[in-house]
Amino acid sequence: MFVQQPIAILDSGVGGLTVAKEVMRQLPREKILYFGDTARTPYGPRSSEEIIHFTREIVDYLIQFNPKMIVIACNTATAAGLEDIRSRVAIPVVGVIKPGARAAIGLTVTGCVGVIGTEGTIKSGAYEQALRELSPNVEVISEACPRFVPLVEKGNFRSIETYETVRSSIGHLRGFQMDTLILGCTHYPFLAETISEVMGQRVTLISSADETAREIRDILYKNGKLSREGALPVHQFFCSGDPRMFKKITQQWLGKQIELTPVVWQVPNIV
Ligand code: DGL
C-alpha cells in the first residue's frame, strides 16, 4: 500500500502554524505533521543548549512517522539548532531565518530593515548575518519583544492589552527610516494587524511563511518528492501542553477542525 510521506513542522507552540498554513495553501497535496511544544513555550528566554535539547527531542519523536522533510518553523530554534539537526538526520531540514531575510532584501527600498523576534533570536544576530550576506550595506534595526509570544499562546490577538504591549515594545521603531519589518518570530503574524497599526502604512511586514513554503516546494521538487496527486491529505497535530487552547487556536487560525494528539513527555524533560 502506498503511504504518503509527510512534512514535519515544529515550533515551541502555535507560531509555526503561520508557516504550516502557507504550506497547506501552496502545496495542498502535502500531508503535514505539526508539533507545538506548548508545555515548554516560550523558547525565547531559554539557553541555546536547552533549545537544542528540546528540538532534538521533538525531531526524534517525529522521525518515527518517516517524514520526507523537517521544517523548524521557529526562529529561536532555527538560530540555535538548525545546523545541529541537519547533522543528525538524513532528510532535508529547513529553517525560517534565511527565507525571511531573502524576502526583506527583495522588498526594501530605503535599505533599512527592522527585525523583531524573541530574545534568543535577536541575541544570536542570525538575521543580521543573513541580511548582510545578501546585501552587505543593509542597515538592520533589531528589537527583542519577549511579551508577544505569551499573548499569542493565550489567544489574545486583538485587545487593548495587546495594542499597548505592541506599542510600548516597538512604537519607537517608527523613528527610523525602515520600510520593511521582519516578523522574526513565527508567532508574530498572529499580531500582524496590531503591529501594522502601530508601525503605520509606510512599513511592510514580512513573515517568513511564504518564502519558506517556496523553499520547501523547491527542495521537494528537486528531490522528486513533491506530492501532486491523490486525495487531499488529513494533517496531524501534536502538542506537549494543554490541548484545549492549542486546539482552539489551531482551528481558529486554519479555519477547520483538526485531529490532535496530546504528547506526554517524560517528566525529567519538562522544565
Ligand atoms: N515561534 C518562535 C520563534 O519563531 C518561538 C517563540 C518562543 O517560544 O519564544 O522564535
Residues whose N, C-alpha, C, O or C-beta is under 5 A from the ligand:
A	BS01	DGL	S12 G15 T41 P42 Y43 G44 A73 C74 N75 T76 T118 V149 G184 C185 T186 H187
